[in-house]
Amino acid sequence: SRAARAEARLRARPGIREAAVAEVEVAPGRRELVGYAVTVPGAPDTDGWSLTAALTAALPAGEAPAAVVPVPELPRTRAGKLDRDALPLPAPADRTAPRRSGGGKGYRGKGGGSGGVAESESFLGCGTVAVGVPSAAVAALLTDKLWPGSTDVSAVPTPYDSLFRVLYLFEWAAFGLGVAWLLFGAVVTARQRRPVGLSVAAHLAVFWLLASWWPQDNLYRTTRRADWYAQTWLVFVFNIALMVSAAIVVRFLTWQPRVRKRL
């Protein structure tokens, strides 16, 4: 296997006392080979960067570990065998990973370090402007066509009529932001390193929390109070869904991994 070949190469390196290579989940849904090395104190070229670079040069493309992490010892079972399940995860944006050309100053590879964060934030920002603003404008133009009279404040006294108009602006803006988040926010959600299912649920929950106010409030304003069928339908489709979405976001924010400790 790839792990076995890489482990044999790593173990054969000078200054290596013990070695192991395992496939670990370095991010939700993404597994990579990671090497672990117990080195001889003072041995040259036994830092993580040097070992990673050496294996990358010695092994065919795709077979070298993404990183080699020096450790004081390898975990063992009670029987004295290597406990691969207890191997620690590499720290995020591990500085022992080899630098690659073409990234400029401070480059840390794909999705790593401040470069990946800045790129994803810029991506979301551009998406919000390119998609969110037109979506908000479309919502504003369609409101009276989809729900005639829902934004009519002619019977509302001053200054409350102006406050309702501000509310409509916020609803349209939230809808536009929600559409932009749905299309471009997944990269930001995935960066938080939650399980894939929880990340997808949180991504959709944030979209619902932002975008649902526009149709929800307009439907409420155009539904008769005595229409219990419509009122019940609106409560279940919108209000309860909003509560569930908020609970999903809370779970996403408070989630803690139940995995091996990081170095």
N, C-alpha and C positions, 0 to 999 in steps of 0.2 A: 504494500500500500504506500501511498505518498508519505503518510506520517512515519512509517517504518523506515523508508529510504532516507528521509530527512533526519530522522533520529540517529541512524547509523552514521551519517555524515557528521552530525553535530558531536556525537560521542567520540569520533575519531579525531576531532580537532585537538591540537596541542593545548594543554592547560585545562582540559575539561575532565573533571573527576566523575561526574554523573550527568546524564542528559535524558530528556524526554521531549517528545513532540506529540501534541494532541490537537484535535480539531475542536475548537471552542466557539461559542456564540459570542462574538465580540460586540454585536449590536443586534437588536430585534430582527430576526429573519436573516441575519448574515453570519455565516460560520467561516472561520479561517483557521489555518494551521498556525499554532503558536509553539515556539520552542522554549524549553526551560533548561538552564545549565547551572550546575554546581561547579564553580571554577576553583582552580588551585590559587591560593592567595599570592598576589604579586605576579602572576603569569601575564605576559604581554598579550595584547589583542584579544582579551576575553571580556571586554565590555559588550553590552547588548548591541550597539551599533556595528561594531567590528564583526561580531558573530553573525548578525543578520546579513551583512554585506557579503561575508565569505560564503554563506550557504546560497545566497542569491546567485553568486557567480559560479558556484560549483554544481548546482542542480538545474535541470531543465526548467523552462518557463512554466510557472504554475505549480511547481512542486516545492519551492522554498517556503519556509514559514514567513508569515507577514511580519513577525518580530521574534526575536530571541530575548528572553528575560532572564538575567542572572538571579538565582535564588540561593539562599544559604543552605537549603536542603530540600530534597524531594519528599513529598508526603508518602507515608507507608501505611499499609494495613497492619492489623495485629499479627498477621502471618509474615510480615516483613516484605510483602510485595508492593510494587509501585501502585499507589492509589490515584489513578488518573482522574477520578471524579473530584478529588480534593485539590487538584492543581489550581492555583489562584489565577484569576482573570488578569490580563494585562491592563494597566491603567489606561484610561482614555487618552488619545493623542500622545501615546508613549514616545518620549523623546529618544528612546533607544532605536526606533525605526530609522532605517537609512534615509538620508536626504536624497531626493531625486532632482535632476536638473530640470530647468524650465519653469520652476515655480517661483523664482524670484526670492527676495529676502524674506526669511521667516516662513518659507513654504513647508507644509507638514503633510503633504499628500492629500489624497481624495477625502473630502469631507472632514479632515482633521484640523484641529487648531483653530485659530481665529480666522483664517482664510475661509474655511468652510462655513463658519457662522456668518461672516460678513456677506458671503455669496448668497446664502439662503435668505438672509434678511433683505438684501437688495432685490432678490428674485420676488419675494412677497411684496415688497414695496412697489416695484414696477408693475406687478400683477394687479395690485390694488388700484393703481391709477388707471391702467389700461383697461381693466374689466370692471372694477368697482364703480367708477364714476359713470360710465355709460349705463351700467345696470341700475344705478340709482335714478338716473334720468328716465330710463324706460319705465321704472316703477312709478315715478311721478306722472308720466304721461298716460299710463294705463289705468291709474286708480279710478278715475271717474268713468272710464269706459267699462271696467269690470264691476265696479260697485257704484252705480250712479247715485249721487247725493251724499256719499259717505264722508266727503270732506267739506260739505256745505256748513259754514259757520255763520250764516246770515242771521240766524235767530239767537246767536250767542252774544251776550253783551260785552262791551269793551271793559277791561283789557283782556278778558278771558279768550276772546276769539283769536287774538294774536298768539296766546300760549298754545292753543290747539294747532295753529299753523306751524309753530315750532315743533310740536310733536310729530306732525306729518313729515317735516323735513328729517327728523331723526329716524323715523321709520324707513324712509327711502334710503337714507345713508346707511343704515344698518343692513338693509337688504343688499345693497351694492357691496358692502364689506363682506357680508356672508357669502355671496357668490364668488368674490375674489378669494376668500379663504378656502372655499370648497375646491377651487381649481388650483390654487397655488400654495395652500397652507400645509399640505401633507409633509413636505420636506422639513418644516419647522417642528411638526408633531413627532416625526420619526427621530429627530435629533435628540429627543428627550430620553431615548433608550428604554421605552416601555415595551411590554409584550405587543406583538403585532395586532392581536384582536382588540386590546385596550386602546392602542393608538388609533386604529380605524374608528372605533366607537367614539373616542374623544374628538377626533377630527370632525365627524358628522354631528356630534353634539354641539360643538361650537358653531358650526354652520347653522343648525336649527335655532340656537339661542339668538343668533344675529338676524337671520333672514325671515323668521316666521312672524315677526311682529307686524310686518306690512299686510299680509293677507289676514292675519288673525284679527287685528283691530278693525279693519274695514268690514270683515264679515260680522263682527259683533255689532258695529254701528248700523248695519243694514238688516239685522235680524230682529223680528218682533219679539218683545219680551215674553209674550205668551206662547211663542213657538218652542215648546219644550223639546221637541225632537231636534231642532237645529241647535238649541242651547246646549243640550246634552252632547251632541256630536262635536260641537266646538270645544267644550270642556275636555273631552277625552282626546281629541286629535291635537289640540294645541296646549292647553294648560297642563294636563298630566304629562304630555311629551316634554314640555319645558322642565318640569320637575325631574323627570328621568334624566334629561340631558344635563341638568345641573349636578345631579348625583354622579353621573359618569365623569364629569370634569373633576369633581372632588376626588373620586377614586383615582383618576389619572394623576392628579397632583400629589396625592398622599401615598401612592404606590411605592413600595420598597422591594428591591429584589431579594428573593430567598435563595440566592446562589452563593457560590464561594466568594470569600472576601477578595477584594482587589489588592494588588501590591501597593 
